[in-house]
Amino acid sequence: MTIASREVTFAGVEAAAARLRGVAHRTPVVTSRTLDARAGTHAFLKCENLQRMGAFKFRGAYNRIAQLTPEERPGGVVAYSSGNHAQGVALAAKLLGVPAAIVMPSDAPAAKVAATREYGADVIFYERATHNRAEIAGGIARERGATLVPPYDDPEIIAGQGTVALELLQDVPDLDMLLVPVGGGGLLSGCALAATALRPGIGLYGVEPEAGDDFARSFAAGRRIEIAVPKTIADGQQTTSPGELTFPIVKRLCAGFFTVSDDEIRAAMRFAFERLKLVVEPSGASALAALLAGKAGAGGRRVGVVLSGGNVDPAVYAAIIA
């Protein structure tokens, strides 16, 4: 069975919600009169920057690892990531008592490497310029008899991420529009399944950096398009092509895409800090940036905005806020 043939459904999102209940934080939904006045909307911010390990990635990782069979558990899991997926897999594996190994680039931020190790995972470095991380992780998985946990192209990962929109629409059921940051598409595709099931007719939009618009280009072309590694401060959105499993879901259920500049992302991060007292990483702030920059055309509507993460290097964050 190929990855593209594995069906992901809203029932899978509901099942993931049951597994995550009492384990993942049910993150708050924040509102702001200042934001509403600036954007001309009624905005509802889903704060996944306050999720365990600081990002939505914990949801999908836990949902996937929790379903390992008794025969698979001793072999553990292997993942590849330089950021939030690494930490999400490491924490989920620790909670479930499963060994974890994470393939990370040698130039990964020291804070992210330290956090991954603190959760109990083995870190295996590779050279970003000369080696393929997916091939390395696949080889390690075969050697150890471990299960590979990809960052987005997996049905249970997608279902877990979809619980973000499930919770948001349970709390605010009458949304007209939902803005979601997109990298590989796990969060966006999962949210698409949940949002369109709970709120038929909702306008669902992905948001990505101008330099990393692989999803926007692919959506316009009706097929997956690959771009060069984008140069953007939104490191969680430096993907080069939509996922094989995520893209068909997004193509079928999403209304479109918006792109934002790095300066607009910086402005959104500053707004979140100054007005909302929230720390949001660049990738996590992209959807808010689209709203603040007036790109979403959301005047007068009730808009959900996913703040997907808050893991940012302190020095980088200080420079942006300053």
Backbone hydrogen bonds, N-H to C=O, Kabsch-Sander energy under -0.5 kcal/mol:
donor,donor_aa,acceptor,acceptor_aa,energy
5,S,2,T,-1.1
6,R,3,I,-1.2
7,E,5,S,-0.6
13,V,9,T,-1.2
14,E,10,F,-2.3
15,A,11,A,-2.2
16,A,12,G,-2.1
17,A,13,V,-2.2
18,A,14,E,-1.6
19,R,15,A,-1.8
20,L,16,A,-2.3
21,R,17,A,-1.1
23,V,20,L,-2.5
24,A,20,L,-2.1
27,T,25,H,-1.3
30,V,28,P,-0.6
30,V,45,L,-2.6
36,D,32,S,-2.3
37,A,33,R,-2.2
38,R,34,T,-2.3
39,A,35,L,-2.7
40,G,36,D,-1.8
41,T,36,D,-1.0
42,H,301,R,-2.4
43,A,41,T,-0.6
44,F,303,V,-2.6
45,L,30,V,-2.9
46,K,44,F,-0.6
46,K,305,V,-2.8
47,C,28,P,-2.4
47,C,45,L,-0.8
48,E,46,K,-1.6
48,E,307,L,-1.4
49,N,307,L,-0.5
50,L,47,C,-1.5
51,Q,48,E,-1.4
54,G,51,Q,-2.5
55,A,52,R,-1.0
56,F,308,S,-2.0
58,F,55,A,-1.3
59,R,56,F,-1.9
60,G,56,F,-0.7
61,A,57,K,-2.0
62,Y,58,F,-2.5
63,N,59,R,-2.2
64,R,60,G,-2.2
65,I,61,A,-2.6
66,A,62,Y,-2.5
67,Q,64,R,-1.1
68,L,65,I,-1.7
72,E,69,T,-0.6
73,R,69,T,-2.0
75,G,72,E,-0.8
76,G,72,E,-0.8
76,G,73,R,-1.3
77,V,99,P,-2.4
78,V,147,T,-2.3
79,A,101,A,-2.1
81,S,103,V,-2.1
87,Q,83,G,-1.6
88,G,84,N,-2.6
89,V,85,H,-2.7
90,A,86,A,-2.2
91,L,87,Q,-2.5
92,A,88,G,-2.4
93,A,89,V,-2.7
94,K,90,A,-1.9
95,L,91,L,-2.4
96,L,92,A,-1.7
97,G,93,A,-0.6
97,G,94,K,-1.0
98,V,93,A,-2.9
101,A,77,V,-2.0
102,I,122,D,-3.3
103,V,79,A,-2.9
104,M,102,I,-0.6
104,M,124,I,-2.3
106,S,126,Y,-2.5
108,A,105,P,-1.9
112,K,109,P,-0.6
113,V,109,P,-2.0
114,A,110,A,-2.6
115,A,111,A,-2.2
116,T,112,K,-2.1
117,R,113,V,-2.2
118,E,114,A,-2.4
119,Y,115,A,-1.3
120,G,117,R,-2.0
121,A,116,T,-1.5
122,D,100,A,-2.6
124,I,102,I,-2.8
124,I,122,D,-0.5
125,F,123,V,-0.5
126,Y,104,M,-1.4
128,R,126,Y,-0.7
130,T,127,E,-0.9
131,H,127,E,-2.1
133,R,131,H,-0.6
136,I,132,N,-2.1
137,A,133,R,-2.7
138,G,134,A,-2.4
139,G,135,E,-2.2
140,I,136,I,-2.2
141,A,137,A,-2.4
142,R,138,G,-2.0
143,E,139,G,-2.3
144,R,140,I,-2.4
145,G,141,A,-1.1
146,A,141,A,-2.2
147,T,76,G,-2.5
149,V,78,V,-3.0
154,D,152,Y,-2.2
158,I,154,D,-2.5
159,A,155,P,-2.3
160,G,156,E,-2.0
161,Q,157,I,-2.3
162,G,158,I,-1.8
163,T,159,A,-0.5
163,T,160,G,-1.2
164,V,161,Q,-1.8
166,L,162,G,-1.9
167,E,163,T,-2.3
168,L,164,V,-2.1
169,L,165,A,-2.7
170,Q,166,L,-1.4
171,D,167,E,-2.1
172,V,168,L,-2.8
175,L,172,V,-0.7
176,D,302,R,-3.0
177,M,302,R,-1.7
178,L,203,G,-2.7
179,L,304,G,-2.8
180,V,205,Y,-2.4
182,V,207,V,-2.2
189,S,185,G,-2.6
190,G,186,G,-1.9
191,C,187,L,-2.6
192,A,188,L,-2.1
193,L,189,S,-1.9
194,A,190,G,-1.9
195,A,191,C,-3.2
196,T,192,A,-2.1
197,A,193,L,-0.9
198,L,194,A,-2.2
199,R,195,A,-2.6
202,I,199,R,-2.1
203,G,176,D,-2.5
204,L,202,I,-0.9
205,Y,178,L,-2.8
205,Y,203,G,-0.5
206,G,256,G,-2.0
207,V,180,V,-2.1
208,E,258,F,-2.0
210,E,260,V,-2.5
212,G,209,P,-0.8
213,D,210,E,-0.6
217,R,213,D,-2.5
218,S,214,D,-2.1
219,F,215,F,-3.1
220,A,216,A,-2.0
221,A,217,R,-2.0
222,G,218,S,-1.9
223,R,218,S,-1.2
227,I,240,T,-2.7
232,T,230,P,-0.9
235,D,233,I,-1.9
237,Q,234,A,-2.2
238,Q,235,D,-1.1
243,G,184,G,-1.6
247,F,243,G,-2.1
249,I,245,L,-0.7
250,V,246,T,-2.3
251,K,247,F,-3.3
252,R,248,P,-1.7
253,L,249,I,-2.1
254,C,250,V,-2.5
255,A,204,L,-3.0
256,G,204,L,-1.0
258,F,206,G,-2.3
260,V,208,E,-1.7
265,I,261,S,-1.9
266,R,262,D,-2.5
267,A,263,D,-2.2
268,A,264,E,-1.8
269,M,265,I,-2.3
270,R,266,R,-2.3
271,F,267,A,-2.3
272,A,268,A,-2.6
273,F,269,M,-1.9
274,E,270,R,-3.1
275,R,271,F,-2.8
276,L,271,F,-0.9
276,L,272,A,-0.7
277,K,273,F,-0.6
278,L,272,A,-2.5
280,V,278,L,-0.6
281,E,309,G,-1.8
285,A,281,E,-1.2
285,A,282,P,-0.8
286,S,283,S,-1.1
289,A,285,A,-2.4
290,A,286,S,-1.9
291,L,287,A,-1.5
292,L,288,L,-2.7
293,A,289,A,-2.4
294,G,291,L,-1.2
295,K,290,A,-2.1
296,A,290,A,-1.0
300,G,40,G,-4.3
301,R,298,A,-2.3
303,V,42,H,-2.6
303,V,301,R,-0.7
304,G,177,M,-3.0
305,V,44,F,-2.7
306,V,179,L,-2.3
307,L,46,K,-2.5
307,L,305,V,-0.6
308,S,284,G,-0.6
308,S,306,V,-0.9
310,G,54,G,-2.7
312,V,310,G,-1.0
317,Y,313,D,-2.8
318,A,314,P,-2.7
319,A,315,A,-2.0
320,I,316,V,-2.1
321,I,317,Y,-2.7
322,A,318,A,-2.2
